[in-house]
Amino acid sequence: MPAASTSTAAAVLTLLSRCRSLAAVKQLHARFLYGSNRPFPYNHFLSKLLSLSSPSSSATATAAANAASDYALLLLSSHPAPTAFSYNVVLRFFASSRPDTSLGLFLRMLRAGIRPDAYTFPFLLLAAARSPAPALARSAHALLEKLGLRDHDHTVHSLITMYSYLGEPLAARRVFDGIPHRDVVSWNSMIKAYERAGMMAEVEGMFRSMVAEGVVAPNGVTVAVVLTACRDAGNLVLGRWVEEWVRSAGMEVDSLIGSALVGMYENCGEMAEARRVFDGTRNKDVVAWNAMITGYAQNGMSNEAIALFHSMREVGLRPDKITLVGVLSSCAAVGALELGAELDRYASIRGLYSNVYVGTALVDMYAKCGDLDKAIQVFRNMPCKNEASWNALICGLAFNGRGHDAIQQFELMKNEIGLQPDDITFIGVLSACVHAGLFEYGRRLFNSLTSVFKIIPKIEHYSCMVDLLARSGNLEEAWDFAEKIPSKADAVMLGALLAACRKCKNVEVGERVISKIMELEPSNSWNYVVSSKIYATSDRMDDSARMIGLMRERGVSKTPGCSWVEVKGKVLEFYASHEPQHGAEDMYQLMDILVDEMRLEGYVPNLDLV
């Protein structure tokens, strides 16, 4: 190539590297075609276009990425003499994001008489696994054997991964056993295949064999995969052994291994051990912080999750969508509306607002904190909603006493294409029927669970029906219904029935419930107190006193009332007590003023419900 042509081509490639948008690439494309007789650098433009197609959480950025991807396909179609490299560039990108497109491109490649090479098959096998296309996957396996490309490391690793995705771990094992010289990636691929299939014994056997043979040393990925399997299976014994091996092997507990250990201990209920590992992890990244925050949130330790989130921000790390979901669920649990609203603003600024999981967590947080108008606003602004999103709104409305609104949303959900109400949806809707007093609607809905929606009723659905029957005054029917439940009535269900007996002053059914609930929850003070009041309202004072005496005899103490108040982003717990707590004297004075104002307005507390 002449020097002038070479310098011009170099200039074009320099300009291409500076393009930051599809419009800029198109402009350069047009300029090149208009003012040059030189061959067009298709491969360079393809690579650039696909670099602009990276997935994004922003709806606008996603649309731009899709447009760049479509333009790349048009460019490939216009290529007068595409090579295997040209196809490989595009196959690589679409293998994960649009596997069907990759499979179509591969067939077009074969029809064009272009011979696949060792770089083609890993992307093809991934696409065949993601599609999924078992028949094409086996055909691709046969073709690479025929072309003599099976012995390439990337290809055999992709074969193992492909069979793993297709749910065929035995086929993956046959590929693994046929590898003459296995490296750490081979072992990791096979262990991951067993882990994905839930074959815990095989995961353990592979890891112990790898350690015992000593030919290939496990790396951080190996350890992380094994610990993930331990987490999912709740295998604390093996998890501890793996940690001991890591330390004895002199491996550094970095963010990868640390996050896996934290997740394993958390899922096994060992929160103190999880925090010990977290504190000892070096160079913690966002993933490690997320693992600990999410673990706290999922184990009901909401205050600890929020406190750790504040620490995360203090060290300068930027929260991502997983962080937000974990912290928002904690805000919902303790009513930290101020922090939740702050995270809402942060999500909007960072382009995370359109993420369906963040949006759903925001709806749930606002609903549980009592700001239903904001919950509805967030829900309506979500560009994409799934079943969990609808459930968060329906349950939020139901549990806040807006039963009719919840049912209205349920009717709208049923008309959404591609959405199917699940068991959680019906817990929310049946609860809405309880709060709205819609007895007949609730009964019809419950009877349609299996016949129409193919859902097997769970204990929560039965509890809602018992509550609905009891609140409508049908206590005998509620008792009979509870007696016939296949999985047997639980304490929550009987508690609702007991409360209804107290409200209706029905001692006859109440005594049956008392007998049953005392067997299930002998240490719950609420059962004794309510039972005593049921007897007292029927002038059976001896029986009322007997329940309180039985409570003392069994050493059951009354659980104090608890409230949460958010002060400057920190949630404080207040228990029923005569002693001031948290040094919040100003708050107690304000409460006294509010109580006096309520009395002046004529409010008289109903002590019968205490």
N, C-alpha and C positions, 0 to 999 in steps of 0.2 A: 504494500500500500504506500503511495506517495506520502512524503512528509506532511504536506498541506492537509491531505485527507485524514491522516492520523491525528494531527493537532485539532482539526475540526471535530472529529469523533470524540476526542478526549474532552473538548469543550462542551459537547452535548451531554456527555455522561456527567460532567461536573454540574451542569445546570439541572440534570435529572436528579442528582443527589440532593439538591437544594429544594426540590418540590415538596411541599407539605400538604397538598390537597389534590383531589382528582382534577379540579379545574386547571391547576397549574400543569399537571401531566398532560392533559388534553391540549392545552395551549402549546406546549413544547412539541407534542406529537404533530400538531397541525403545521407548526413552523418548520419542522424537519421535513415533512412530506412536501411542503410547498417550495422550499428553497434548496433542495438537495437531490442529487441523482445517486447518492451513495446507498448501499444496502441499509435497510432500516434495522436498528439493533433491537429486535423483538424481545430477546431474552432479558436484556437489561430493563426494558420497559415492563415486562411481565413481573420481574422481581420487585420493581418499585411499586407497581400497582398493588401487589399482594401485601407489601409492607404497610400500605395504607388501609388494609382490610382487617387489621387486628380487631378482635371483639372488644366492645366497650359497653359499659353499663348505661351510658347516655343514649336515649332514643335517637337524638339527632346524629350522634356519632355512629350509631349502629346503622342508620339509614345510609350515611356517607360510605361506611365500610362495605355495605352490600352493593352500592353503586359501583365502587372501585372493583369489587369482585366480578360483577357482571361485565364491566368494561374489559377486564383481563380475559374473560371468556371470548368476547368479541375479537379481541386482539389475537388470541390464539387461533380462532377460526379463520382470520384473514392472513395468517402466516402462510406464505407460498410454499415453504419447505421446512416445516417444523421438525425438530430433532427429538431424540429421547430426552435430552436435557430440558427442552421447552415443555414437554408434557410433565416431566418430573417436578418442575417448579410449581405447576398448577396443581398436580396431584397432591403434592405435599401440603399445600394450603387447605384444599377442600376435603382431605381425608378425615379430619375431625369435625369441621364445621358443616360440611355438606357432603356426606359420604356417597350419596346416590349420584351426585355430580361427578365425583372422582371415578366411580365405577363406569359411568357413561363415557368419560374421557378415555379411560383405559381401553374400552371396546373400540372407540374411534381410533385410538392409537394402533391397535392391532389391525383394523380394517385398512389403515393407511400403509400397512407393511413396515411399520417402525418396530424394530426389535427392542423389547424391554431389557433393561440392564439391572445390575445389582441394586441400584438406587430406586428403581421403580417399585419393586415388590414390597418393601416395607410399608410404603404409603398405600399400595393397593390392598395389602392384607389388613391394615388398620381400617380402611374404608369398608372392606367386606365384613369386618367384625362389628363395626358401628352401625351398619345398615339395618339389621344384620342380613347377610345373604349366605347361608351355609353352603348352598350348592356352588355358588361362584367362588366361595372361599376354598372349597376342595379342588375346584378346577384350577384356581390360581396356584395352589400347592402342587398340583400335578404338573402344571406348566413350568414352574421354576425348577422342579426336578428334571424335567425334560431338557431345559436349557442349561442345566448344570450349574445353577446358581444357589443351590441349597447350602453350600458350605460357607457362604459369606455370613459373618457374625450378625450383622444387622438383620439379615433375612431370617435366620433361625430364631432370633429373639422375637421378631415380629410374628413368626409362626406360633410360638408359644403363647404370646399375648393374644393373637387372633383366636386360637382355640379356647383360651380362657374366657374371652368376651362371649364366645358362642356357647359357653356352659359345657365344654367338653374337656375337663381337666385330664382325663385319661389319654386323649389324643395329644394334648400338650406334653404329657409325660413321655409319650413315645418319641416325640421330637427331641425332648431333652436327653433321653437315653441314647439317642443316635448321634449326639454331638461328641466328636472324638476328643476335643480339648475344650473343656468348659471353663469359662471365665466367670467373674463375679456377676456380670450382667445375666448370664445364662441361669445361674442359681437364683438370682433375684426374680427373674421372670417366672421361673417355675414355682417359687415360694409364693409369689403374688397370685399366680393362677390358683393355687390351693386356698390361699386366703380369700380370694374373691368367691370361691365355691363354698366357703364355710367349712373346709375340711381341716379342722384344728389339729387333729392327730397327725396328719400328713405335714402340716406346716412345722409342727414341733419336730417330727422325725427328720425332715429335710435340714432344719437348722442344726440339730444335734449332729447329724451326719457331716455337715459342712465343717462344723467345729472339730469333730473327731478326726476327719481325714486330714485336715490341716494343709491341703494343697492350695485351696483358694480361701483367703481370709474374708470373713464377712465385713461389709462396710456399713456406713450409716444407713443406707437405704435398706439393706438386709435387716438390720435391727429394727428400723421403723416399721417395716412390713410385718415382722413377727410380733411386735408389740401391738400393732393394730389388730392382728388376729386375736391376741390375748385380751385386748379391750372388748372386742365384739363377743368373745366367748366367755368373758368374765373369769379368765384363767389367771388368778392372782399368783399362784404358785410359780408357773412358768414365767410370768412377767417379772417377778422378783429375781428369779434365776438369771434371766437375760440381763437385768441391771447389774447383778453381781459379775456376770461374765464381761460386760462392757468395761467395768472398772478394773477387773483383773487383767483385761487385755490392753489396758492403757489407752483406751479410746476416749476422746474428749466428749463430754456430754454437751454437744452444741445445740443449736436451736432445733435441728431436725430430730435428733434422738431425745432431747429434752421434751419437746412437744409430744412425741409419741409416748414417753413414759408418763407425762402428766395426764394424757388422755386415758391411758390404761389404768392408772391408780384412781382417777376420778370415776371411771365407769365401774370400778370394783368397790366404790364407796370409801376409799382411803384418801380423804381430802388433805389430811395432815401430811401424808407421804407425797401427794401431788405438789403441795406447796413447798415441801423440802426440795424436791427435784427442781421445781421452777426457780427457787431462790439460788440454786447452785448451778443453773444453766448459764453458760458463757455466751456473750454476744446475742442476747435474746432479740429476735426479730418480732414482727407483728404476729406471725403465726404462733409463736410461743406465748405471747401475751393473750392472744385470742383463746388458746387452749385453756389457760387458767381461768380467764374471765367466763368463758362458756361453761366450764366445769362448775364454777361457783353458782352460776345462774341455774344450771340444770339440777343441782343438788339443793336448791332452796336457800342458798346462802347469798341472798340478794345484796345485802349491805356490803359484804366482802367483795362482791363483783363490782359494785359501784366504786368502792374505795380503791380497788386495783385499777380501775379505769382512770381515776384521777391520777394515780401514780404513773400510769402509762403516758398520760399527756405531759406530766412533769418532766419525763426523760426525753421528751421531744418527738415521740413516735406518732405518726398520723393514723388514726383509726380507719379501718376499712369497713366494708359492708358486714363482715362477720362480727367484728367488734360491736357495731351498732345493734345488730340483732340480739346479741348476748346482753348488752347493757340495757336495751329497751325492754327486754323481758324482765329484767330485774327492776327497772323503774315501774313496770306494770304491777309487779308483785308487792311493792312497798308504797306505791302511790307517789313516786318521785316525779310529779308532773313538771316541775321547773326544769329539772335536768333533761327529761324527755323532750320538752319543747326546744331546749337548746340543741339537742341531737337532731331534731327535726330540721332546724335551720342549717346545721352543719351538713346534713345529708343533701339538702337542696343546693347548697353552695358547691359541694364536691361532686355533684352529678350522680349521687347515689339514690336520689329520691325515686327514680323510676324502677329501681330494682324491686322485683316482686316480694322478696323476702324482707327487705327493709321497709317497704310500704306496708306489708302485713303486720310487721312488728310495731309500726307506728299506729296503725288502726287499733291493734290490741292494747297498746299502752294508753292511748287516749281514752279508749272505752273503759278500761279498768280503773283509770284515774278519774272517771266521771265526766270527762269533757266529750260528750257524745257528738256535739255539733262539729268539733274538730275531727273526730274519728270519721264521721260521714264525709267531711270535706276531703280528707286525705284519701279515703276510699274512692271517691268520685274522680279524683285527679290521677289515680294510678292508671298508667297506660296499659298495663297487663295485670290481670287478676287470675288467681287460681282458686281451688277449693278452700285452701287455708285462709285466703283473703276474705272470701264470703263468710266463712265460719267465724272469723274474728269479729266481723261486723254484726252478724246475726246473734252470736252469743253475747256480744257486748250490749246490744240493745235489750236482749232478753234478761240478762242478769241485772240490768239497771232499771227494770220495771217497765220498759217500753215494748210490751209483748206484741201489740198490734203492728208496730213498725218492724219488728223482727220477722213476723209472719209475712208482711208485705215484701221484705227483702228476699225471703225464702221463695216466694212465688216468682219473683224476678229471676232468681238464680236458676230455677227450673227451666226457664226459657232460654238460658244461655247455651249456645252451641258448644259442645265439647266439654261441658261441665256436668258432673254427676254428684248430687248430694251424697255425703258419706255419713258414717255413724256419728261423727262429731256434729255435723249439721243438725241431725235430728235431736241430739241432746239439747242444742240451743233452741230449736223450734218447740220441742216439748216443754222446755223450761218457760218459753214465752207463753205457751198455752196455760201453764200453771199461774204465771203472774197476771195474765189477762183474763183468767177465769173461763177460757174457751174449752169447756169440758168435751162437747161432742166433736169439735174439730180435732182436739188432741187424741181422742179415742180412735177416730177414723185414720188419723195419721199413723198412730202406733200399729193399727191393724194392717196398714199398707206397707209397713217396713219390709217384710219378706216378700210378699206377693207382687208388689210393684217395683220396689227399689233394690230387691235382692240383698237385703242387709239382715244379718242375724242379730236380733236384739241382745244388747249387753246389759249388765247389771245397772248401768247408768240410765238406760232407757226405761227399765222396769221401775227404777227409783222415781223417775219423773211421773210415770203413770200412777204409782202409789200416792205420790204427793198430790197429783191432780185429782184423784178420786177422794183423797182425804180432805182437801181444801174445799171441794164441792159438797162436803157433808156426807159422802158415801163411805163412812168408816168401816162398816161391815164388809162391803165390797172390796175396799182397799186391803183389809186384813186377809180376806180370801184370796185376793190377787197375789199378795205377798207370799202367802203359804204355798201357792202353786208355781212359783218361779223356779225354773229348772236349776239355776245356780245357787239357790237359797238366798233369802233376804240378808242384806248386810246391815251394819250399824247405821250407816247414813240413811238408808231407806227407812229403817225402823225409827230413827230419830225424827224424821219428817212426820211419820205417822203418830209418834208420841206427842209431838208439838200440836198436831191437829186434834188429838184427843183432849189435850189440855184446853185448847181454844173452844172446842165444842162441849167440854165438861162431860166427856163420855168415859166413865170409869170402867165400864164392862170391857170394852175393847182395849182401853188403856192398860188394864191389868195383864192382859195377854201379851201386849207389847213389852211391858215392864219385865215380865218373866223372861222373855226372849232376849231383850237388849242387855239385860244384866249378865247373861251368859257370854255375850259377844264382847262387851266393853265394861268389865267390872271396875275399871279404874277411871272411868270418865265421870267427873263430878257433875256434869250437866244432866246426866241420866237420873241421878239421885235427886237433884234439886227439882227438876220438872216433875218427876214421879211424886215427890212430896207435895207439890202444888196441885197436882191432879186430885190427890186424896183430900187436900185441904179445901178445894172448891166444892167438894161433895160432903163437907162436914165430917169426914173420917179422919179426925185429928190424931187419933192413936196411930193409924197407918202412916199418916204424914210424918209424925215424929219418929216412927220406926225407920223410915227411909233415911232420915238425917242421922239417926243413931247407927244404922248399918254403914253409912258412909264413913262415920268416925271410926267405927269398929274395924273397918278394912283399911284405915289409914289413908283414905282418899281426901286430898285437900282441894278446895275450890280453886279452879284456874282463874287467876286475876284477869280482868279485862285489859286489853292492850290497844293502843292507838299509835299511829305513825304521823309525825308532823315533819314536813320538809322545811329546813331553815338554811338559807344560803347554799343550796345544793346538797346539803347533808341531811339524811333522814334520821330523825330521833325517835326512839321507842319510848312510850309512856305507859306505865302500868297503873292499874287502880291502886292507889296508895294515898295515905295521908301525908307522906313525906315528899317534898319537892324533889324533882329529878332533873338531871342535866344542868342544874343551876339556872333554869329558865323561869325565874320569878316573874318577869314581865309577861310571859305567856300565861302563867296562872292568873295574873291580875286581869288580863284580857278575857280569859275564860269566865272569870267571875262577873265581869261586866256584861258579857253576852248572856249569861244565865239570868242576871237581873233584868236585862232588856226583854228576854223571853217571858219572864213572869209578868212584867208590866203589860205585855201584849196578850196576857191571859192564858199562856201555855201552862197546862197542868200535866206533869209526867204520869204515864200509866204504869204504876209500880207493879201491877199484876203481871206484867210481861217481863219483869226483871228476874 
